[in-house]
Amino acid sequence: MYAIKNLPQVMRLEKNQEFLGYTSYSITKPGDNLGSSIFGIKVRVKNLETKKEEFVDAVVKTPAQDELIRYIFNSEVTFRNEIEFYRNIMPMLTRFQQENNMDSSEYYVKYLGARLNLKNNEDVDTNAVLLMENLALGGYKMKNRKVGFNLGEAKVIVKNMADFHATTLSYKMKNPENFNSKIKPFLDGTIFECRDGIKGILYEKNKNLALEIVGNNDKDLFERVKHIIEEDFLPDGELFSTICHYDFWVNNIMVNKSECKFLDFQICRYLSLINDLIFFLLTSVENDVVVENFDDLIQLYYDVFINILKKFQCDTSQFSFEVFEQELSFCSKREFLHSISMLFIIFADVKLPMDLNAPIEPSKNHLEKFHVILTIYQKKGWL
């Protein structure tokens, strides 16, 4: 059983509910979540009006118990950032929508409480918790990460992603001071990037693997791939920069027919929103679907994005499709290595412990997805 100290002090209950106790249970499979621990709880409460017992189900997220994992994922920063997103940033964006006579977005998970520790200071320790609604009870499911989303699901996700990005960008355009003071400080979600060369280990392995897969049969392609993975990309410009989730992949999105929910806001960054779109399409959509519908999904995203900006009465003249395509090409440089490196996580054997020092031995599915990414980059002229 998973234990949570002082749960009644952290969990938000209704005014007519009194905490009685709880039980915990496992809800994830091995490999589902690397940087934190996630489990479910069933909270027993008393309804003070009816005098009857009721149950409230929730999902609990805590920093990983393993000290090395907490270090790699920079939990001192990333866990605090995610709590801030649910506690303050999400309500801020929802109020912004309501003030502009728009419906509140449905792609957020309901927040049920959080804390950083038991000492009432700003340190993040193993007593930190984040409580959210249990989406599984509402019929939401997580797809097979080695397969990805079908076309219908991909369209739903792309539409909601465009809504999320356009809303946050509109907030920046309309309330720049608030954005810079209340949101931007929490968009520093680096994990292993600056930590003792761990990023270097992973990226170097994936660079070498990419060149090995391409081989020397096509020297021109080999050189173009070598160039894109070794090129130092320039910082993203201001025009499209806003809250970039930076981890929009299968395991962080749950779907239910025509709806989706976005999860895991711990490594958000201040980057071009296009990074999220490219990364999602390359890593998390069925192979045949993304190859055949890549441009259509891009167009769908753009149409929704522009429509939301207009609803917020933002000037859209600077966001022509030509400028949008230029931004796609620019961000594709960053997202090639980001995406192919993610394949190491997606197709890892969850039965085996992750070994950063072991050589990468790509499975058939891993190789197929790599060639899908390569095909798209060649078609788009991004190599």
Beta strands, then each sheet from edge to edge (+ up, - down):
strand 1: 17-26
strand 2: 36-47
strand 3: 53-63
strand 4: 111-115
strand 5: 129-133
strand 6: 241-244
strand 7: 253-256
strand 8: 259-262
strand 9: 269-272
sheet 1: 1+ 2- 3+ 5- 4+
sheet 2: 6+ 9-
sheet 3: 7+ 8-
end
